[in-house]
Amino acid sequence: MSRIKYLLIAALVLPTVLFSQNEFKPSWSHAYKLESADKNFKLKFGGRIHYDMAWMNQDDALANEFGDFTNGTELRRVRFYNSGTVYSNISYKLQLEFAGGEIGFKDVYIDFHKLPVLGNLRVGQMKEPYRLEVLVSSNDMTFIERTPYTSFAPERNAGILVHNQVLNGALGYQAGVFRNADGTGNDKNAGDAYNFTARVSTEFLKNEERNSMVHLAVGFSNRNNNANEYKVSGRPAVHLAPKYLSTGTLTNVDNVELVNLEGAYYAGPLSIQAEYLMAKVNGGTELNFSSYYGQVSYFLTGESRPWKGSYEGFGGIKPKKNFGENGGGAWEIGLRFSSTDLNDRIILGGKMTEWTAGVNWYLNPASRIQLNYVLADVDGLGKASAVVTRFHIAF
């Protein structure tokens, strides 16, 4: 608790320091913001609450193997953040997670902008730059949960990252070196194990009149840890579900190489997104695992998923007319298929395919209600299904 107390004190002191130098103007634009008259200093405060309810069913063979798959509720995410800009070319973000009754860090980093040659340099705990499904904020995902495809490596780690987008957005690149940090962003283990992760993307066929674009990217990650171990496990797109997939802990692992291919296309209310990931585990016995997914969504009310950039992916939805303001909000439907194969040689981690159908109701830019139907098929064992709903506010 003392750590959190110091962080909160720092969050209160920083605005005081900035106010002493400039006159700030408060505003609300999907979050509470303060901005200096010369626009060199900016502060933003916000948070999110994701509350989930799930009703589930599974075949007897799955119940015997993995235990009960029961109905339930949970506070999936409870977060608070403060971000800002200092002296125009340095920005930061501090995000705390309170879900599950524990306090941990999510994004905690400093960004140095407009550096010669490098572009932008980010230091701290952040998302490693590969897997579009991970880079898109949980506030802005089409479906309630990500697929098991995201289980091959942590979403965030502590490190240093070079990132930029040039040629009017046509070329994006990110490359960084990361340590295997804990939930506080610390890595105090003795050893020289590092992860190198890089990604290159392109955006083309942009058409402002049609509000359309094609995005392609390739990502690579070489991963090491001091214990020379590796494990992949995953569940259906229901966070309360058991983990039907698991390689167990693989030992004598020299390193793991991940290659990810991604693509996205949007044109007005239509959005298509797909990725394919290959994992090569090097050691005594070479092992290969894979996962992929494809999804499509469509706005019945005519909105479009906004594109924020190479490193952020898709952004949040702004209904044409908010619910309660002579409008009904925005309505989106989506369908996704995914497949994950963790079987190779003597490792039988399981193979699972999955369909997810969803309906999203965006009441306004800060609030939405989601409804998903998930049907998972675990090869050789049986099927499981679930109805999941999320009540969401983010600002």
C-alpha positions in Angstrom: 0.0 0.0 0.0 2.9 2.4 0.6 3.9 2.1 -3.0 0.5 3.1 -4.1 0.4 6.0 -1.6 3.6 7.4 -3.1 2.2 7.1 -6.6 -0.9 8.9 -5.7 1.1 11.7 -4.1 3.2 12.0 -7.2 0.1 12.2 -9.3 -1.2 15.1 -7.2 2.2 16.9 -7.1 2.8 16.9 -10.8 -0.2 19.0 -11.8 0.7 21.5 -9.0 4.2 21.9 -10.5 2.8 22.4 -14.0 0.1 24.8 -12.8 2.8 27.0 -11.2 4.3 27.6 -14.7 1.3 27.9 -16.9 -2.4 28.8 -16.9 -4.3 25.6 -17.6 -7.6 25.1 -19.3 -9.8 22.2 -18.2 -11.9 20.3 -20.7 -13.7 17.0 -21.3 -13.1 14.9 -24.4 -13.8 11.3 -23.5 -11.6 12.0 -20.4 -10.8 14.9 -18.0 -8.0 17.0 -19.5 -5.9 20.0 -18.6 -3.9 21.9 -21.2 -1.6 24.9 -20.9 -2.2 27.9 -23.1 1.0 27.2 -25.1 0.0 23.5 -25.4 3.4 22.4 -24.1 1.9 20.8 -21.0 -1.1 18.4 -21.0 -2.6 16.2 -18.4 -5.3 13.5 -18.8 -7.1 11.4 -16.2 -9.3 8.4 -16.8 -10.2 4.8 -16.1 -12.2 1.8 -17.1 -14.6 -0.7 -15.5 -15.4 -4.0 -17.3 -18.0 -6.1 -15.5 -18.7 -9.6 -17.0 -21.4 -12.2 -16.6 -21.1 -15.7 -18.2 -23.4 -18.7 -18.6 -21.6 -21.8 -19.7 -22.0 -25.4 -20.7 -19.5 -28.2 -21.7 -19.5 -31.9 -22.6 -19.0 -34.5 -19.9 -15.5 -35.4 -21.2 -14.3 -31.9 -20.8 -15.8 -31.7 -17.3 -14.0 -34.9 -16.3 -10.7 -33.6 -17.7 -10.7 -30.0 -16.6 -13.4 -29.6 -13.9 -16.7 -27.7 -13.8 -17.4 -25.0 -16.3 -20.0 -23.0 -14.3 -21.8 -19.7 -14.5 -20.2 -16.7 -12.9 -19.5 -12.9 -12.7 -16.3 -10.9 -12.3 -14.9 -7.5 -12.4 -12.6 -8.2 -15.4 -10.8 -4.9 -15.4 -10.8 -1.9 -13.0 -8.2 0.6 -14.0 -7.2 4.2 -13.3 -4.6 6.1 -15.4 -2.9 9.5 -15.6 -1.1 10.5 -18.8 0.4 13.7 -20.0 2.9 15.7 -22.0 5.8 17.7 -20.4 7.6 20.4 -22.3 6.0 19.3 -25.6 8.4 16.5 -26.5 8.2 14.2 -23.4 5.1 12.2 -22.6 4.2 9.6 -20.0 1.5 7.2 -18.8 0.8 5.6 -15.4 -1.9 3.0 -15.3 -2.9 1.0 -12.3 -5.0 -2.2 -12.2 -7.3 -3.0 -9.3 -9.2 -6.0 -10.6 -9.1 -9.2 -8.5 -8.4 -7.4 -5.3 -4.8 -6.8 -6.1 -3.0 -3.7 -7.3 -0.6 -3.9 -10.2 0.9 -1.9 -13.0 -0.2 -2.0 -16.6 1.3 0.8 -18.8 4.0 2.7 -16.9 6.4 4.4 -19.3 8.1 7.6 -20.5 8.2 8.6 -24.2 10.8 10.9 -25.7 9.6 12.3 -29.0 11.2 13.7 -32.1 14.7 12.3 -31.5 17.2 12.5 -34.3 17.3 9.3 -36.4 15.4 7.2 -33.8 12.1 9.0 -33.9 10.5 8.1 -30.6 12.0 6.3 -27.6 9.9 4.7 -24.9 11.2 3.4 -21.6 9.3 1.5 -18.9 6.6 -1.2 -18.9 4.6 -1.3 -22.1 3.0 -3.6 -24.7 5.6 -5.5 -26.8 5.1 -4.5 -30.4 3.5 -7.5 -32.1 0.1 -9.1 -32.3 -2.5 -6.5 -33.5 -5.1 -8.2 -31.3 -3.0 -7.3 -28.2 -2.0 -3.8 -29.3 -5.7 -2.8 -29.7 -6.9 -1.6 -26.3 -9.4 -3.8 -24.4 -11.7 -0.8 -24.5 -11.8 -1.0 -28.3 -11.9 -4.7 -29.1 -14.8 -6.0 -31.2 -15.3 -9.0 -28.9 -15.3 -9.4 -25.1 -12.1 -11.5 -25.0 -9.1 -12.0 -27.1 -8.4 -15.5 -28.6 -5.9 -18.1 -27.2 -3.6 -16.7 -30.0 -2.4 -14.1 -27.4 -1.2 -16.7 -24.9 2.2 -17.4 -26.5 3.9 -14.5 -24.7 3.0 -11.8 -22.1 1.2 -8.7 -23.4 3.5 -6.3 -21.5 7.1 -6.3 -20.3 9.6 -3.8 -19.1 12.2 -2.5 -21.6 13.2 0.1 -24.1 11.5 0.6 -27.4 12.2 2.7 -30.6 9.0 3.4 -32.5 7.8 5.7 -35.3 5.5 6.1 -38.3 6.8 7.8 -41.4 6.0 8.5 -45.1 2.6 9.8 -44.1 1.8 6.7 -42.2 2.8 4.3 -45.0 5.6 2.8 -43.0 5.6 2.0 -39.3 8.3 0.4 -37.2 8.9 -0.6 -33.6 11.9 -2.5 -32.1 12.7 -3.1 -28.5 14.6 -5.1 -25.9 12.6 -6.3 -23.0 13.1 -8.2 -19.7 10.6 -10.7 -18.2 9.2 -8.3 -15.6 6.7 -9.0 -12.9 3.4 -7.2 -12.2 5.2 -4.2 -10.8 7.5 -3.8 -13.8 10.5 -5.1 -12.0 13.0 -7.9 -13.1 15.5 -8.5 -10.3 16.7 -12.0 -11.4 20.4 -12.6 -12.0 21.2 -13.5 -15.5 21.3 -12.0 -19.0 18.0 -13.2 -20.5 16.4 -10.6 -22.8 13.6 -10.6 -25.3 14.1 -8.8 -28.6 10.8 -7.9 -30.4 10.4 -6.0 -33.6 7.5 -5.2 -36.0 7.2 -3.5 -39.4 3.9 -2.3 -40.9 2.5 -0.6 -43.9 -0.7 1.2 -44.6 -1.9 1.7 -48.2 -5.0 2.2 -50.4 -6.1 4.9 -48.1 -9.3 6.7 -49.3 -10.7 9.4 -47.1 -13.9 9.7 -49.1 -14.7 6.0 -48.6 -13.1 5.9 -45.1 -11.0 2.9 -46.1 -7.5 1.5 -45.7 -5.5 -1.7 -45.8 -2.9 -2.5 -43.1 -0.3 -5.3 -43.2 2.5 -6.1 -40.7 5.0 -8.7 -39.8 6.4 -9.1 -36.2 9.2 -11.1 -34.8 10.2 -11.9 -31.2 13.2 -13.9 -29.9 12.4 -14.8 -26.3 14.7 -16.0 -23.5 14.4 -16.6 -19.8 16.9 -17.5 -17.1 15.1 -20.7 -16.2 15.3 -22.0 -19.7 11.6 -22.9 -19.6 8.5 -22.1 -21.7 4.8 -22.7 -21.4 1.7 -21.9 -23.4 -1.8 -22.4 -22.1 -5.1 -21.0 -23.2 -8.8 -21.0 -22.7 -11.8 -20.2 -24.9 -12.8 -16.6 -25.3 -14.4 -16.6 -21.8 -12.2 -15.5 -19.0 -14.1 -17.6 -16.4 -13.5 -20.8 -18.4 -11.0 -23.5 -17.6 -7.8 -23.6 -19.7 -8.4 -26.4 -22.2 -5.0 -26.0 -23.8 -1.6 -26.4 -22.1 1.9 -27.6 -23.2 2.9 -27.9 -19.6 6.3 -26.5 -18.6 8.8 -27.2 -21.3 12.4 -27.5 -20.0 15.9 -27.2 -21.5 14.6 -24.5 -23.8 17.4 -22.4 -25.4 15.0 -19.8 -26.8 11.6 -19.3 -28.5 11.1 -17.6 -31.8 7.7 -16.1 -32.6 6.7 -14.9 -36.1 3.4 -13.1 -36.5 1.7 -12.0 -39.7 -1.2 -9.6 -39.5 -3.7 -7.8 -41.8 -6.6 -5.5 -41.4 -9.0 -3.7 -43.7 -11.8 -1.3 -43.1 -14.2 0.5 -45.5 -16.9 2.5 -43.8 -18.9 0.3 -41.5 -17.1 -2.9 -42.5 -13.9 -4.1 -40.7 -11.9 -7.3 -41.4 -8.9 -8.4 -39.3 -6.7 -11.6 -39.3 -3.4 -12.8 -37.8 -1.3 -16.0 -38.0 1.4 -16.8 -35.4 4.1 -19.4 -35.5 6.1 -20.4 -32.4 9.4 -22.3 -32.7 10.8 -23.7 -29.5 14.5 -24.4 -29.7 16.3 -26.8 -27.3 16.9 -30.5 -27.0 13.9 -31.1 -29.3 12.6 -28.5 -31.7 8.9 -27.9 -31.3 6.5 -25.9 -33.4 3.1 -24.5 -32.4 0.7 -22.2 -34.2 -2.4 -20.1 -33.8 -4.6 -18.0 -36.1 -7.8 -16.1 -36.2 -10.0 -14.1 -38.6 -12.8 -11.7 -37.8 -15.3 -9.5 -39.5 -17.6 -6.8 -38.1 -20.2 -4.4 -39.4 -21.9 -1.3 -38.0 -25.6 -1.4 -38.6 -25.8 2.3 -37.8 -23.1 3.4 -40.2 -20.1 4.1 -37.9 -16.6 3.0 -38.7 -13.8 1.7 -36.5 -11.2 4.5 -36.4 -7.5 3.7 -37.1 -5.2 5.3 -34.5 -1.8 4.1 -36.0 0.6 1.3 -36.4 1.4 0.8 -32.7 -2.1 1.3 -31.4 -4.3 -0.3 -34.1 -8.1 0.4 -34.0 -9.5 3.0 -31.6 -12.8 3.7 -29.9 -16.2 4.2 -31.4 -18.0 7.5 -31.5 -21.8 6.9 -32.2 -23.3 9.3 -34.7 -26.0 9.9 -32.1 -25.6 9.0 -28.5 -28.3 7.1 -26.7 -30.7 9.5 -25.0 -29.8 12.4 -27.3 -32.5 11.8 -29.9 -30.6 8.7 -30.9 -30.1 5.0 -30.2 -26.3 4.9 -30.1 -24.3 2.7 -32.4 -24.9 -1.0 -33.1 -22.2 -3.5 -34.3 -22.3 -7.2 -35.2 -19.2 -9.4 -35.5 -18.1 -12.9 -36.2 -14.7 -14.5 -35.5 -13.1 -17.9 -36.0 -9.9 -19.0 -34.3 -7.7 -22.1 -34.1 -4.8 -23.0 -31.8 -2.6 -26.1 -32.1 -0.3 -27.0 -29.3 0.4 -30.6 -30.4 3.9 -31.5 -31.8 5.9 -34.6 -31.4 5.6 -35.8 -27.8 3.9 -32.6 -26.6 0.1 -32.9 -26.6 -1.0 -29.5 -25.5 -4.3 -29.8 -27.3 -6.0 -28.3 -30.4 -9.0 -26.1 -30.2 -11.1 -24.3 -32.8 -13.6 -21.6 -31.8 -16.4 -19.5 -33.1 -17.5 -16.2 -31.5 -20.5 -14.2 -32.5 -21.1 -10.8 -31.0 -23.4 -7.8 -30.8 -22.2 -4.5 -29.4 -24.4 -1.5 -28.3 -22.4 1.7 -27.9 -24.5 4.1 -25.9 -21.9 6.9 -26.2 -18.1 7.1 -26.7 -17.6 6.0 -23.0 -20.2 3.2 -22.5 -21.1 0.0 -24.3 -22.9 -3.3 -23.6 -21.6 -6.4 -25.3 -23.1 -9.8 -25.9 -21.0 -12.8 -27.1 -21.9 -16.4 -27.9 -18.8 -18.6 -27.9 -18.6 -22.2 -29.2 -15.3 -24.1 -28.7 -14.4 -27.5 -30.0 -11.5 -29.2 -28.2 -10.1 -31.9 -30.6 -10.7 -35.4 -29.2 -12.6 -34.3 -26.1 -15.7 -32.4 -26.9 -17.4 -29.0 -27.2 -18.1 -26.1 -24.8 -20.4 -23.1 -25.3 -21.0 -19.9 -23.4 -23.0 -16.7 -23.4 -21.1 -13.8 -22.1 -22.1 -10.2 -21.5 -20.0 -7.2 -20.5 -21.0 -3.8 -19.1 -18.3 -1.3 -19.9 -17.4 2.2 -19.1 -14.1 3.8 -20.1 -13.1 7.4 -20.0 
